[in-house]
Amino acid sequence: MKLIYVDNAATTAMSGAVIGAMEKSMREDYGNPSSLHSMGQRSAERVRAARETIAKRLGCRSNEIYFTSGGTEADNWAIRSCAKNGEKRGKRHIISTKFEHHAVLHTLQALEKEGFEVTYIDVNENGIVKVGDVEKAIRGDTAFVTIMYANNEIGTIQPIAEIGRLCRENGVVFHTDAVQAVGHIDINVEKENIDMLSFSSHKFHGPKGIGGLYCRKGIILNNMIFGGAQERNKRAGTENVPQIIGTAAALDEACSGLEKNAAYVTALRDRLIDSILSSVPRSRLNGDRENRLPGNISFCFEGIEGESLLLMLDLKGICASSGSACTSGSLDPSHVLLALGLPHEIAHGSLRISLSENNTSQEVDFIAEILPQIVSKLREMSPVWEKIQIGEKEVNTYAIQ
Amino acid sequence: MLYSKEVMDHFTNPRNVGKLEDADGVGEVGNAKCGDIMKIYIKVDNEIISDVKFNTFGCASAIATSSMATEMIKGKPIEEALKLTNKAVVEALNGLPPAKIHCSVLAEEAVKAAVANYYSKNSIEYDKELFGCDGCCGSCKIAGE
């Protein structure tokens, strides 16, 4: 059975060029960048060049890039640092949204326990934050704003440049978790007034376990790990040289092909969305139809549960994802889908398909053929679907719990 | 999360799926808010469950436990069906992940709810204490917190 990988928002296949660059570093240039001998200095030079490449692609200077173990660490670092530095100036209010990634949400919840106050802005039915709502939430004691660039489940792209301008005008630090966006849509931190930005390499065909934080010069960033002088004294420990090189290679490749890839993936995405919405009754697309990541598709199918759907697709070789409770280990379905105002029973029937430029139109056609069959099969044995059919249950009018 | 071979077998080829139009007892437990609903139909002849069908909305383990529970009570006297425990269903499925044990509780409760419905319909006295289910396994309380 041929595998069809459409879970690219979870992680991506590493590019051949990236593996090649990393292998060379591991086999030949294994010197420690802190060593003074030529081999060490060659590594230092490679790290310097990688940082330069990444900075150029994000529109910043290379001394504004800090490597981390990934997006989660970058989010934790940025948020905790902003909070502590805000607190020093008597600012203990934070603004975020209801549908952030848990790397952000759980960090904010930890800060709330320490006495910080967080305003979680509503994301509306289409999954997009209104700039006016952010403006209304800003107060004299607001320390910083953290709003994701694009949502990981429903792919909606937020008005980041406008929020950035608003924050800059109000003298509030602005951080964005851009893990899903970097390498997929054009980003320029300078033009978009972004003060801090988190990214993760494995979301754009780079290696896992590495990412980074952009922190604009002038914004205070507290030390993350104490020890040596790496990452300008802020995050000690020998640089993860092969992964840093892999990250730069991956981002360079992703950004070089960005326009072409986005057009190709968007066409595949739209074809699959149209096909499923027309062939499966009582199905819905979550999040704005247009303003979403090129590869993201998020459906809800009434009357069925997402984990069953996911496993049935897996049996056909299709690797996808779901925001159903059963895939998360909790009983509540995805906080993202609930933030859109979806009732629990509909949110349980969610499916995320995230495409990349490695997917083909044949694969999309296969999914379009198989998915409606599986939905039908599960609905045939669903008492919820039976009630919907006989009109006993009008799911759409359910009170939102 | 990894399911046993037995769970995957009952999930991919569920036994006794469907409805019984002339059921003598129907039990429905769980709620869609929590993501699991099981509905079990039984046909009773001479106090023996002569036929059983189920419909389930839920995850793979909810479907597999429904399927296994119906297999375990089919052709059995009612008294015996009432002794079916969630533990027995879990064992028959060669285990469930800890987060999925509530599915097996739901299966046990669905069987009891179907029998209770049969008793009520036929005005048969029964000890309601033995059927302690209020329609949900209690997991929902956790979810609601």
Chai-1 contact restraints between the chains, C-beta under 6 A:
chainA,res_idxA,chainB,res_idxB,connection_type,confidence,min_distance_angstrom,max_distance_angstrom,comment,restraint_id
A,E305,B,G35,contact,1.0,0.0,6.0,A-B,restraint_1
A,E305,B,G58,contact,1.0,0.0,6.0,A-B,restraint_2
A,E305,B,C59,contact,1.0,0.0,6.0,A-B,restraint_3
A,E307,B,C59,contact,1.0,0.0,6.0,A-B,restraint_4
A,E307,B,A60,contact,1.0,0.0,6.0,A-B,restraint_5
A,S308,B,C59,contact,1.0,0.0,6.0,A-B,restraint_6
A,S308,B,A60,contact,1.0,0.0,6.0,A-B,restraint_7
A,L311,B,A60,contact,1.0,0.0,6.0,A-B,restraint_8
A,A325,B,G35,contact,1.0,0.0,6.0,A-B,restraint_9
A,C326,B,C59,contact,1.0,0.0,6.0,A-B,restraint_10
A,G329,B,A99,contact,1.0,0.0,6.0,A-B,restraint_11
A,L331,B,C34,contact,1.0,0.0,6.0,A-B,restraint_12
A,L331,B,S139,contact,1.0,0.0,6.0,A-B,restraint_13
A,L331,B,A143,contact,1.0,0.0,6.0,A-B,restraint_14
A,D332,B,A143,contact,1.0,0.0,6.0,A-B,restraint_15
A,H344,B,K33,contact,1.0,0.0,6.0,A-B,restraint_16
A,E345,B,A32,contact,1.0,0.0,6.0,A-B,restraint_17
A,H348,B,G35,contact,1.0,0.0,6.0,A-B,restraint_18
A,M381,B,V17,contact,1.0,0.0,6.0,A-B,restraint_19
A,M381,B,N55,contact,1.0,0.0,6.0,A-B,restraint_20
A,S382,B,F57,contact,1.0,0.0,6.0,A-B,restraint_21
A,P383,B,I37,contact,1.0,0.0,6.0,A-B,restraint_22
A,P383,B,K39,contact,1.0,0.0,6.0,A-B,restraint_23
A,P383,B,N55,contact,1.0,0.0,6.0,A-B,restraint_24
A,P383,B,F57,contact,1.0,0.0,6.0,A-B,restraint_25
A,V384,B,A32,contact,1.0,0.0,6.0,A-B,restraint_26
A,V384,B,I37,contact,1.0,0.0,6.0,A-B,restraint_27
A,V384,B,F57,contact,1.0,0.0,6.0,A-B,restraint_28
